[in-house]
Each structure stands twice: as C-alpha cells, then as structure tokens.
Amino acid sequence: MSATVQSLPHRAVIEHMVRQSVYARLGKPLPRTASAPNPLVVNVSARHCHLTEEAVEALFGKGHKLSVHKWLYMDGQFAAKETVTLVGPRSRIISNLRILGPCRNLNQVELAYTDGIALGFDLPLRSSGDIKGTLGGMLMGPAGFFELPQGIIRARRHVHMTPADADYYGVKAGDMMKLRIGGDCGLVLNQLLCRVDPSFKLEVHIDTDEGNACNLQPDTTCELIK
C-alpha cells in the first residue's frame, strides 16, 4: 500500500495567511505585503539541468524515468534523484549536477557565474529557453554520454507570477522589476524578468552567487518593486 505525502505550506504562505487574519480581526487596513493576492517567495536556484526524455534515456538507460528527490515550490516541478556530470568545452567538469523534472522539450544547463569561471568560459546571460548560439558540452551519466551542441547558460533572475499578481504589481510578461532584499547584507537586484502564467505561483528565482551576496535566509525580508 502506498500513501501520498502532502508537503506543508511554505513558511511565506503561512505568514501571509496569519497576517491577513490578524489585521482582519483588528479591523485595520492591510499593509502592502498582506494586501497582495499571494505571498512572495524568494528561492535560490542552485545549478541544475533540464533534459528531454531522449537525453535521460541516453544517460540512464532505455525507458528510464526520473524519480522524485524533492518536490519544488512550483506545482508539478521536482528535483530528481538523478544527477549527471557536465564536461565543459575545456574538459573541466562539474559533478553531481541535479536534474529538475519533469522532462522538457529542450536540453538546458543553468549555472552561476562562478561555475562558468570553474569551467573556464564566460556564461551567456539568457532567459530560460533562449539557448540559440550558446555554448555546449557533454553530459555523463551511469549508462552513457549525451552531447549538448548548445544550452549552457546563466539564467536571468526572474519572478514567476499569476495574472492577478501582475495586475497587483502593475506589470506584464517581459517587464523588468526590482527585488529589495533586507538583512545585514541587504541589496537591491535590478533587471528581474517578469514571467506571467495562470499556472505559476509568486516566486522569485536568483542564483547561488546572488543568494550568497545578500546572505539570503528563510526569514530575510524581500519586496518586489516595479
């Protein structure tokens, strides 16, 4: 017999609900963070790759399916148990590169700026899916190799949002916003790309270099600015 384990709501979701409830009981107007339709979640996106079914089978064997290691905040997305080794254009490697599922219709490796230094080349800054003309490399798995003619990028920092979130912040898909991060190492990140879709949750993705620069912690205050 198998059971489905329901993950607990994200801390930001719980705080958002509590804040709204408290202000409602007090009869006071909601502050901006509580009046937003959805809570803001900011996550550091560690280096990873998205693969096609063809690539997964070449690396792990015919008929292999990705298995769930951890469900991500965005519905239906997960970090897979499977990892691969990336061999860069100068034969330098990055091992234990996590695959994110489910499989996609293109192969893409997303690294941080310092990962590019380790591999020995400048990573192009691109939006997800915009891989034309980018560098390629070789992926190595337990069952074989898969050559990437292109697809190694540094992903542009971005925010996923629903149409309701976009209306609230007064933006549309493709617009740029700012993310103000508090704390002792607080900073403002400019050029935050807006991605809008009804299936999204309000979530910002920054890479490990950006997360380390501001020492992002679970209780760090963050604010989206148009």
C-alpha positions as CSV (number, residue, x, y, z in Angstrom):
1,M,0.0,0.0,0.0
2,S,1.3,3.5,-0.8
3,A,0.4,6.8,0.7
4,T,0.6,10.3,-0.8
5,V,2.5,12.7,1.5
6,Q,1.2,16.2,1.3
7,S,4.0,18.8,1.8
8,L,3.5,21.5,4.3
9,P,2.7,25.0,3.1
10,H,5.7,27.3,2.5
11,R,6.6,29.5,5.5
12,A,5.7,32.6,3.5
13,V,2.2,31.2,2.7
14,I,1.5,30.6,6.4
15,E,2.8,34.1,7.4
16,H,0.7,35.7,4.7
17,M,-2.5,33.9,6.0
18,V,-1.8,34.8,9.6
19,R,-1.1,38.4,8.8
20,Q,-4.3,38.7,6.9
21,S,-6.3,37.1,9.7
22,V,-4.8,39.3,12.4
23,Y,-5.5,42.5,10.6
24,A,-9.0,41.4,9.8
25,R,-9.7,40.7,13.5
26,L,-8.3,44.1,14.4
27,G,-10.3,45.8,11.8
28,K,-7.2,47.6,10.5
29,P,-6.3,48.1,6.8
30,L,-3.9,45.5,5.5
31,P,-0.2,46.6,4.9
32,R,1.0,46.1,1.3
33,T,2.6,42.8,2.0
34,A,-0.6,41.4,3.3
35,S,-2.9,43.0,0.8
36,A,-1.2,41.3,-2.1
37,P,-3.2,38.4,-3.6
38,N,-0.4,35.9,-2.9
39,P,2.7,35.7,-0.7
40,L,6.1,36.4,-2.2
41,V,8.6,33.5,-2.0
42,V,12.3,34.0,-3.0
43,N,14.3,30.9,-3.6
44,V,18.0,30.4,-4.6
45,S,18.1,28.2,-7.7
46,A,21.3,26.1,-7.4
47,R,23.0,24.8,-10.6
48,H,20.8,22.3,-12.4
49,C,19.7,21.0,-15.8
50,H,16.5,20.4,-17.7
51,L,16.6,17.4,-20.0
52,T,14.5,15.7,-22.7
53,E,13.4,12.1,-22.5
54,E,15.9,11.3,-25.2
55,A,18.7,12.7,-23.1
56,V,17.6,10.9,-19.9
57,E,17.5,7.6,-21.7
58,A,21.0,8.1,-23.2
59,L,22.4,8.9,-19.7
60,F,20.4,6.4,-17.6
61,G,19.3,3.7,-19.9
62,K,16.4,2.9,-22.2
63,G,13.0,3.5,-20.7
64,H,14.4,5.3,-17.6
65,K,12.1,7.7,-15.8
66,L,13.2,10.5,-13.5
67,S,12.4,9.8,-9.8
68,V,11.4,12.5,-7.3
69,H,14.0,13.5,-4.7
70,K,12.2,16.7,-3.6
71,W,9.1,18.5,-4.8
72,L,9.7,22.2,-5.5
73,Y,7.5,25.2,-4.6
74,M,6.1,25.4,-8.2
75,D,3.4,22.8,-8.7
76,G,4.4,19.7,-10.6
77,Q,8.1,20.6,-10.5
78,F,10.7,18.5,-8.7
79,A,14.4,17.9,-8.1
80,A,15.1,14.4,-9.3
81,K,17.3,11.9,-7.5
82,E,19.3,11.6,-10.7
83,T,22.4,13.7,-11.2
84,V,24.9,13.9,-14.1
85,T,28.4,15.2,-14.7
86,L,28.9,18.1,-17.0
87,V,32.1,18.2,-19.1
88,G,32.8,21.7,-20.3
89,P,34.4,22.8,-23.6
90,R,37.9,22.8,-21.9
91,S,37.4,19.3,-20.4
92,R,36.8,20.8,-16.9
93,I,33.9,19.1,-15.1
94,I,31.1,19.9,-12.7
95,S,29.8,16.7,-11.0
96,N,26.5,16.0,-9.2
97,L,24.6,18.3,-11.4
98,R,20.9,17.9,-10.4
99,I,18.2,17.2,-12.9
100,L,14.9,19.0,-12.5
101,G,11.8,17.3,-13.7
102,P,9.6,16.6,-15.4
103,C,11.3,16.2,-18.8
104,R,11.2,19.2,-21.2
105,N,11.3,19.6,-25.0
106,L,14.9,21.0,-24.9
107,N,18.1,20.5,-23.0
108,Q,19.4,23.3,-20.9
109,V,22.1,23.6,-18.2
110,E,21.7,26.6,-15.8
111,L,24.8,27.6,-13.9
112,A,26.0,30.5,-11.8
113,Y,28.7,33.0,-12.9
114,T,31.3,31.3,-10.6
115,D,30.5,27.9,-12.2
116,G,31.5,29.4,-15.5
117,I,34.8,30.5,-14.1
118,A,35.4,26.9,-12.8
119,L,34.6,25.6,-16.3
120,G,36.9,28.2,-17.9
121,F,34.4,30.2,-20.1
122,D,32.0,33.2,-19.9
123,L,28.5,32.1,-19.4
124,P,25.9,34.0,-21.5
125,L,23.1,35.6,-19.5
126,R,19.8,34.2,-21.0
127,S,16.2,33.7,-20.2
128,S,15.2,30.1,-19.8
129,G,14.6,28.5,-23.2
130,D,16.7,31.2,-25.1
131,I,19.7,28.9,-25.9
132,K,20.4,29.7,-29.5
133,G,24.1,30.3,-30.1
134,T,25.1,29.3,-26.6
135,L,28.0,27.0,-25.7
136,G,27.5,23.3,-25.5
137,G,29.2,20.5,-23.6
138,M,29.0,16.8,-22.7
139,L,26.8,15.2,-20.1
140,M,27.9,11.9,-18.5
141,G,25.6,9.5,-16.7
142,P,25.8,5.9,-15.4
143,A,24.7,4.5,-18.8
144,G,26.4,6.7,-21.3
145,F,27.0,10.2,-22.6
146,F,24.9,12.9,-24.2
147,E,26.3,15.7,-26.2
148,L,24.8,19.2,-25.9
149,P,25.5,21.3,-29.0
150,Q,24.2,24.3,-27.1
151,G,22.3,25.1,-23.9
152,I,24.7,26.1,-21.2
153,I,23.6,29.4,-19.7
154,R,23.5,31.6,-16.7
155,A,19.8,32.0,-16.2
156,R,18.5,35.6,-15.9
157,R,17.0,36.2,-12.5
158,H,13.2,36.3,-12.8
159,V,9.9,36.2,-11.0
160,H,7.0,33.8,-11.7
161,M,3.6,35.3,-11.2
162,T,-0.1,34.8,-11.9
163,P,-2.1,37.3,-13.9
164,A,-3.6,38.5,-10.5
165,D,-0.1,39.2,-9.2
166,A,0.8,41.0,-12.4
167,D,-2.3,43.2,-12.0
168,Y,-1.4,43.9,-8.4
169,Y,2.2,45.0,-9.2
170,G,1.2,46.8,-12.4
171,V,3.4,44.7,-14.7
172,K,3.1,42.4,-17.7
173,A,5.1,39.4,-19.0
174,G,8.6,40.6,-20.2
175,D,8.7,43.6,-17.9
176,M,11.6,44.2,-15.5
177,M,11.2,44.7,-11.8
178,K,13.5,45.1,-8.8
179,L,13.9,42.9,-5.7
180,R,14.7,44.7,-2.5
181,I,16.4,42.3,0.0
182,G,16.8,43.2,3.6
183,G,19.1,42.0,6.3
184,D,22.7,42.8,7.2
185,C,23.8,42.2,3.6
186,G,20.7,43.8,2.1
187,L,20.8,44.9,-1.5
188,V,18.6,45.7,-4.5
189,L,18.6,43.4,-7.5
190,N,17.6,45.1,-10.8
191,Q,16.6,43.7,-14.1
192,L,14.3,41.0,-12.6
193,L,12.3,39.5,-15.5
194,C,8.6,39.0,-15.1
195,R,7.1,35.7,-16.3
196,V,3.3,35.5,-16.1
197,D,1.1,32.4,-16.4
198,P,-2.0,31.2,-14.6
199,S,-0.2,28.0,-13.5
200,F,2.5,29.9,-11.7
201,K,3.0,30.8,-8.0
202,L,4.5,34.1,-7.0
203,E,8.2,33.0,-6.7
204,V,11.5,34.8,-7.5
205,H,14.5,32.7,-8.6
206,I,18.0,34.0,-8.1
207,D,21.2,32.0,-8.5
208,T,23.7,30.9,-5.8
209,D,26.0,33.9,-6.4
210,E,23.2,36.3,-5.9
211,G,21.9,34.4,-2.9
212,N,25.3,34.3,-1.2
213,A,25.9,38.0,-1.9
214,C,22.9,39.0,0.2
215,N,23.1,36.1,2.6
216,L,19.5,35.2,1.9
217,Q,17.9,33.3,4.8
218,P,14.4,31.9,5.4
219,D,13.5,34.9,7.5
220,T,15.1,37.6,5.2
221,T,12.6,40.3,4.2
222,C,12.1,40.7,0.5
223,E,10.0,43.2,-1.5
224,L,9.1,43.4,-5.2
225,I,9.3,46.9,-6.7
226,K,8.1,47.9,-10.1
